[in-house]
Amino acid sequence: MNETKKPLSVDEKDATNNKYTAVLSYIWILFLIPLIMKKDSKFCQFHAKQGLVLFIISLISWFPLFGWIIGIAVLVVSLIGVLKVLAGEYWNIPYINDWANKIKI
């Protein structure tokens, strides 16, 4: 069953006040900073959970067989994520967001 998800409504104040912290979500292990320090920010938590999933996937990229392809894909997705955060947007990364939504922290 393929559901079309509505984008989350952006709380402009939350996004503006926390976008520089949320950028850390897409920089490897630095996702921990917004995940732990900004528990009250829906914007930071959204991006930090996706960053956590990308971090786990990047660990898989250390395996030599197909790892470099995954590593490049994670890098590209992370760069797009940074641009979306700086624009103050929520970005539901395909598949990654589904896993991120299952994280309860």
C-alpha positions in Angstrom: 0.0 0.0 0.0 1.6 3.2 -1.2 0.6 6.2 0.9 1.2 9.8 -0.1 2.5 11.6 2.9 1.7 15.2 3.5 4.7 17.4 4.3 4.9 18.5 7.9 3.8 22.1 8.5 6.8 24.2 9.3 6.8 26.2 12.5 8.7 29.2 11.1 10.0 30.3 14.5 11.3 26.8 15.3 12.9 26.4 11.9 14.5 29.8 12.0 15.8 29.5 15.6 17.2 26.0 15.2 18.3 25.6 11.6 22.0 25.9 12.3 21.8 23.3 15.0 19.7 21.1 12.7 22.4 21.3 10.0 24.5 19.1 12.3 22.0 16.3 11.8 23.5 15.6 8.4 27.2 15.7 9.4 28.0 12.1 10.4 28.0 11.5 14.2 27.1 15.2 14.9 23.4 14.2 14.6 23.7 13.5 18.3 23.9 17.2 19.2 20.5 18.2 17.9 19.0 14.8 19.0 20.1 15.3 22.6 20.3 19.1 23.0 17.2 20.2 21.2 14.5 17.7 22.4 11.9 20.5 22.4 12.5 21.4 18.7 10.3 19.4 16.4 12.4 20.7 13.5 15.7 19.5 15.0 14.3 16.1 16.1 12.9 15.5 12.6 16.2 16.1 10.9 18.3 14.4 13.6 16.4 11.2 13.3 17.0 11.1 9.6 20.6 11.9 10.3 20.8 8.9 12.6 19.5 6.6 9.9 22.0 8.1 7.4 24.8 7.6 10.0 23.9 3.9 10.3 23.8 3.5 6.5 27.2 5.2 6.2 28.6 2.6 8.6 27.6 0.0 6.1 29.5 1.8 3.4 32.7 0.8 5.1 32.3 -2.7 3.6 34.4 -2.9 0.4 32.1 -4.7 -1.9 29.6 -1.9 -2.6 30.4 0.5 0.1 31.7 3.3 -1.9 28.5 3.6 -3.9 26.5 3.8 -0.6 29.0 6.3 0.8 28.6 8.6 -2.2 24.8 8.3 -2.0 24.9 9.2 1.7 27.1 12.2 1.0 24.8 13.5 -1.7 21.7 13.0 0.4 23.4 14.7 3.4 24.3 17.7 1.3 20.7 18.0 0.0 19.6 17.7 3.7 21.8 20.5 4.7 20.4 22.7 2.0 16.8 21.9 3.0 17.6 22.7 6.6 19.1 26.0 5.7 16.0 26.8 3.7 13.9 25.9 6.8 12.2 23.0 5.2 11.2 19.5 6.2 12.4 17.0 3.7 11.0 13.4 3.8 13.9 11.5 2.4 12.5 8.5 0.6 12.8 5.3 2.7 15.1 7.0 5.2 12.1 9.0 6.6 10.1 5.8 7.1 12.9 4.3 9.3 13.4 7.6 11.1 9.7 7.8 12.0 10.1 4.5 13.8 12.7 5.9 16.2 11.2 6.9 19.6 13.6 9.0 21.6 
